[in-house]
Amino acid sequence: MKKLNPAYVRAVRGHANGCPYFRHLSMAIRKLGIGYAVLDIEIKPEHIQAFGYVHGGVFASVIDTATYWSAFCGLEEGTGITTVDLKVNYLAPVQAGKLTAEGRCIRMGKTLGLAEAAMKDAAGRIVAHGTSGLIVLPGFGLAGAPPLPPKFLAANGKGQITRR
């Protein structure tokens, strides 16, 4: 079984969390691993639509991001994915506070994958849920990322890091 390199996870989280879109949404990856991702978002005035609630596009964007990262980490190094379908169910209105999205990769095949994410408020109430169909893109890793450590640790029992 593949084991993610903690240095890779730190580097990817730092790069993603520092990107303009993440900063614009006040969104951050808190946990990342093979098959899962946890993101937090602090609701700001710019997330609120005309009737005083968080805009549905904010939920959709965070759910899309959580599903992407939950699936991405299990892929071979140098392989990418992109969303081909996103379905979001809005379950409760939100006006303020911190929200957490927990993404889970349901299945990744050679060409297609399926992931889901639940977005919860600070009380643990699910306020939105979504599923994402993803297409695997060999050779389409993290374009634009700075040089990163190897994605996986070697399975040689010595803890050495090697590229796969």
Secondary structure as UniProt FT lines:
FT   STRAND          3..4
FT   HELIX           6..17
FT   HELIX           20..25
FT   STRAND          27..33
FT   TURN            34..35
FT   STRAND          36..42
FT   HELIX           45..47
FT   TURN            50..51
FT   HELIX           56..72
FT   TURN            73..74
FT   TURN            77..78
FT   STRAND          79..90
FT   STRAND          98..108
FT   STRAND          112..120
FT   TURN            122..123
FT   STRAND          126..138
FT   TURN            143..144
FT   STRAND          152..153
//
